[in-house]
Structures are given as structure tokens and as C-alpha cells.
Amino acid sequence: MIDSLLGTADNALRTLFGAHHPARPTPRPAAAPSEAAPLDESERRLAASLMRVNHVGEVCAQALYVGQALVTRDPALKAHFEAAAREEVDHLAWTEERLRELGSRTSLLNPLWYAGALAIGMVAGKVGGDKVSLGFVVETERQVEQHLEGHLGRLPAQDQASRAIVEQMKVDEVKHADQAQRAGAVELPAPVRLAMRAAAKVMTTTAHYI
């Protein structure tokens, strides 16, 4: 248990304050950057706000998977959650890099988002069991997929760099939902799904600005 708690603390510190190195190259548009029209100031701010929201989502994904891995007693499922968390590090690194390119920063409230998602992951696994825990993954990834699709519609048309990242993230989130479904996820009750959507709305709206 002490090792698990130390590992959880280590993940939190790395996620919130560490430098992230992706295992895969950052997705890039087919056209060379020099061929893309430059963003004006309002477009740059919008793109940065959307990518900050996406980064917050990846911070929460790390915490959710870590919380679920911490409470499950199934070694195979623990390995599944830990592997998914490692894959999400790519998304953290990509969104951070794009935020720097846009001259912006990550959310100042990331510690709050991490703590909340960690608690949700632990409660889901402890109270509902592994199948409910996997159900949270499926529902979370489905909501993230819809959220990313919405961002593709809002990003400035010429911001192909951000679009390439968001499109690959969307592909990965669909894969994670499918993996959790095959691992035995159960569908969450409608009130729980609605509560998750409401919480996500608060988070994304706040992270857009802070």
C-alpha cells in the first residue's frame, strides 16, 4: 500500500509539474507550417483556450486511471489502467507543446482537476467494482470524443497544427473506450452519466479562461 501511495504521489507530481516526453511524435498537418496562413490575435487566443481545455482533460485522464489502478485487486486490470495512463502522456506532451507554440499556458487549476478526477477514479473502483470502474472509462472517453469533435468545429480553419493533434487524440480516445468495453465495462446509470456531463461542463468552461 505504501508503494502504491508513493507511486500515486509521484504520478501527480509528474503530471502537474514535470516535463512530459511523448512516445510518439507530435501529429503534424500534411501541409508545411510555412504554407499555413498565420493566426490573428483573436484566433490565437481561441486556439490556446481550446488546447488548454484539452490539456486539462488529459490531466484528469491521468488521475482517473491512477485512481482506478490504485483500488483494483485484479493485476491484469491494474496493468490495463497503467498502460492507458502511459498512452495518455502523449496527449499531455502534445497539448503542452502546442500551448507553448501559441504563447499560452496550462490551467492554473490543474491540481484541483487532478484531485477531483483521482477521487472519482478511486470511488468508482472501490464502491462500484471493476466493471463499474471500466464503465467510467467508457463514458469518460465517449464524452471526450464528443468534446474533441466539437473543438474541431471551433478551431480556426487555418490552425492545422492544433487540428492534427486533436484528430489523433480523438482516434486514441475511441480506442481506449473500445478496450474498456471489451474488458467488461457495464453501462452507467443515466443520472451518473448526466452528473459526469455537468461536472465536465464546469471544468471545461473554467479551464477555457483559467
Secondary structure, DSSP 4 states (H G I P E B T S, - for coil): -HHHHHHHHHHHHHHHHS----SSPPP--SS-GGGSPPP-HHHHHHHHHHHHHHHHHHHHHHHHHHHHHHH---HHHHHHHHHHHHHHHHHHHHHHHHHHHTT----TTHHHHHHHHHHHHHHHHHHH-HHHHHHHHHHHHHHHHHHHHHHHHHS-TT-HHHHHHHHHHHHHHHHHHHHHHHTT--PPPHHHHHHHHHHHHHHHHHHHH-
